[in-house]
Amino acid sequence: MATSNPVPVRFTSGDVEILIGDSQDVLPKLVSQSIQSCITSPPYWGLRDYDHEAQIGAEESPEDYVERLVGIFREVRRVLADDGTLWLNVGDGYARNGGTGRSGPNAQVGNTKKLIQKRNCKVPDCWGLKDRDLMGLPWRVAFALQADGWLLRSNITWIKRAPMPESVRNRPSNATEQVFLFSKRPKYFYDNQAIREETGANLRNYWLLGPDPGGTSHPAAYPRELVRRCILLGSRPGDVILDPFSGSGTTGVAAAELNRRAILIELNEDYAVQSRSRIDDGVQRVLGIPAL
């Protein structure tokens, strides 16, 4: 059961702190310009239920979802260092994706609740959307953040080695997602030597990545290698990494392994507890400590 007030859970190993609460409430409590890089993936609109009335993604319309994210990332910009970066993974969705089928992005799978499923049977009354339209949410969020003051520097296509299967017959199955690189100012820290192509060339803006071995109990965890790349490109050892939608704690695991500090914010207390175990295990691997 989630708590309404932020409750810090501190880790001495890896210097990772988890704050349980709503990002909208917790972020204003963080010190301005105290974060070097924010790496995160907010819940996608209308896809899953994270068992909390304040959750992102359960808004009545995708317009409300975009507006809410803009407000949250405005606070992220405040706490970010002047040379800091934001790495944002956002997923897309369809307007009325076929109702209550057993497969597809908006189907009744995992922990999707009937309330969200019922809403997804309606075409949102915005942006001229029509039945079965791809909503283009990643770019709508990106452009809204750009209009709010962020500098949109790159669009990286994450190509999934093992995408979720879809039983669709009238379009290609989805196997990619977007990762946007934003900066606060024109001059920002970016270590282009941290990760190179195998040929030694500058890293390209498409990343072919598979899921982490073993996976997690969280329904929407992104791969650790994705986070690792963002951390190495956008920060130095000892810098502070922020994830305002921590989920399974992947950002914290990667930060601890790479000798960075991290602040994670998670609404669901159960996920925060699971994150603590994952982070401790990751630190033990780095230090060569056998698992108990």
N, C-alpha and C positions, 0 to 999 in steps of 0.2 A: 504493500500500500504506500502510495507516495505521500510525502509531507508537504504542507503548504508553505513552510518557512525554510529558507536555505540552511542546511545543516552541514558544516564542513567536515569532511572525513580526510584526515591527513595521512600521508604515507612518508615514512622516513627513507625508505628505499626508492630511489628514482625521483624523489621530490615531486610527486604528483599529488594534487589536491582535487578531490571531488566535492562539488557543492550540489546538494540535492535541493531542487527547487525550479521554478519557472525562470527561464532566461530573462524575461522581461523584468522580473523582480531582482534577480541576482546581479545582472550586468551593471546596473547603476551603482552597486556597492564596490565595484572594482576600481582601482586607482587609474586615473588617466595616463595614457602613454606607457603602460606597464607591460604590454604584450608585444612581442616581436612579430608573431604570425598566428593567424586564425585559420584553422583547417577544420572544415565541418561539412556535414550533410544533413540539413533539416528534414524532418518527415515530409514526404511527398503529399500533395493535396489529394484527399479522398481515397487513399490507398489502404492504410492500415489504422487500426485503433490501438493506441498505446496505453489504454486504461487510465486516462486522466482527463478530467473535464476541461483543463486548460491547455490541452495538447495543440501543437501546431499541426495543421493538415485537416482539421475537422471543421474549418470555417464553412459558412453557408455557400460561398462562391469562391472561385479561384481569384477573383479580384481582391476579396478580403484577405486571402492567403498572401498575395503579393504585397499588399499594403502592410500587413503585419510583419512580414519579413523585413521590409524596408525599415520599419521602426526598430527592430531588434538589431539590424546591422548598422544602424546609425549609432547605437551605443557601442557596438564593436569598433567602429571607426574612432570613437572617443578614446577607448582604452588602448588602441593600437599605437605603437611608436610611429614617429613621423616617417621613418623609412620602412615601416612594416607592410605586410601583405596579407590578403585574404584569399584563401583557396576554397572555392565553394562548389560542391557537387549537388546538383538539383536534377530530379527526374521529371519526366513528362507524363502525360496522361491523355485520354481521349474523352471527348464530350459524349456522354451516355454510351459507355463501352459495352453495349449488348446486354445490360441487365444482370440477371443472376446466374450466369453460366458457371461452370465448374473450373474454367481456366481463363487466362488472360490477366492483364494488369489490374483489373478491378473486380476480380472474381472473389467468391467467398472462400478464401484460402487463408491459412495461417491464423492470425488473430483479427482478421477483418470482421467488424461487427455489422449487424443488420442495419443500423442507423446509417452508416456510411454507404453500405450497399444500396439501400433504398434511394439515397440522395444521388448516387451515381447513375440511376436510371433516368435522370432528368438532364436535359441539355442546359448548361449554365446560361443565364441571360446576360451575356457580356461578350465583347470583342467580336460580335457577329458570328459566334459559334453555331454550328449546325450539327445535326445528328452524325456521329462518328468522326467529327473533326479531331485531328491532333491539335491539342491546345497550344503547344509551343511554350509551355510554362518556363523551362530553363531560360530561354531568351527574354521572356517577359519579365522575369525576375532580374536578369542581368541588366536590361535596359532601365528598369525602375531604379536599381541601385546606381547606375550611371547617372541618371537624372537627379539623384539625391546627393551627388557629389563624389562618388567613387570613380576612380580611373579604371576602365576596363582594358586590361593589357593583353589577355590571351584567352582563347577558347581551346581547351584540350579535350579531345575525344577519347574517352575511356572505352576501349574495345574489350568486351568480356569473352574470355576463353570458354566459360561455361555459363551462358545466359539462361535465364528461366525460360522453359519451353512455353510456347503459345500455340494453341490449336486454331490458328487463323488461316483462311484460305484466300483472302482478298487483298493481302499486303504482305511484304516481307516481315519476318519475325524481328522483334527488337533485340539488338545485341550490343547497343552502345548507350553511354550516358555522357553528360557534359560536366567538365570541371573548369570553372572560370577562375582566372587569376586577376585579382583587383589590387590596386595600390591606393594608398592614402594621398600620396604626392607623386609628382613626376619622377623624382629621384628616390629610389628605394633599394633595399638590400636584395640582391639576387645573385647567388653564386652559380654562375653558368659552368663552372668547372666541377661542381659536386657530382653531377650525373651527366654523362656523355653517351652518345650513340656508340655501338660497338666499333664503328670505324674511327671514332674520335671526334666526329662532327658534333655540332651543337644539337642538343636534345630537340626532337621534333614534337609537334603538338598532337600526336596520337600515341596512346599507351596501351599496348596489348597485355592485359593482366588477368590472371586467374584468381579464384577465391582462395582464401587461406586454408591450408590443410586442417581438417577436423571441424572447421567452422565454429559458430557460436549459437547459443539459443536465441539470440536476437534475430528478428525476422528481416532486418535490412542492414547488415554489416557490410561496410566496404573493405576491400583488401588492404592489409598492412603495407604492402609495397606501394600502393597509391599514396598513403600518408607519408611513408618514408621518403618518397621523392619530393613531396611538397616541403617537408621539414628540412631536408638537405639543401634544397634550392633557396628556401626563404629564411633560413636562420643559422645562427652560429651555436657551437656548444655552450651550454649554460643559459641560452635564451629561454624565454617563457612562451609556450605554445598554448593557445586557447581553443577549446571546442565547446561551444554553447549548446550543442545537441549531441552529447557524448555517446548515448546509446550503449553499445557493447564495450566502449572504452578503447577502441582501436587506436585512436589518436594518442591516448595516454600510454599505451603499450609501446608504440613506435617512438614516442618522445623519450620514454625512460631508456629504451634500448640505444638511443642515439645521444645520450647525455644531455638532454634538454629537460627543463622543468616544464610542468604543464598544469593548467587549470581546466578542469572538466566540469560542465554543468549538465545535470541530468534530472529530468522531471520524475522519472519512475525509480523509486528506491530499490526495487528488485534488480534493475539493470545496473544501478550504481554498485550494489553489493557484488554482482557478478564481475563488474569491471575491476574491482579491487583485487579479486583473485587472479584475473588475467594479468594485471599489471605486476603483481608480486611474482607470478610465474615468469614473466618476461625479464624482470630484473634479475631473478635467480639464474636464468639462462645466460645473461650477459656476464654475470659475476662467476659463472661456473659452479654454482651451488646446486647440488643434487636435489631433486624434488622429494618432498617428504611423502 
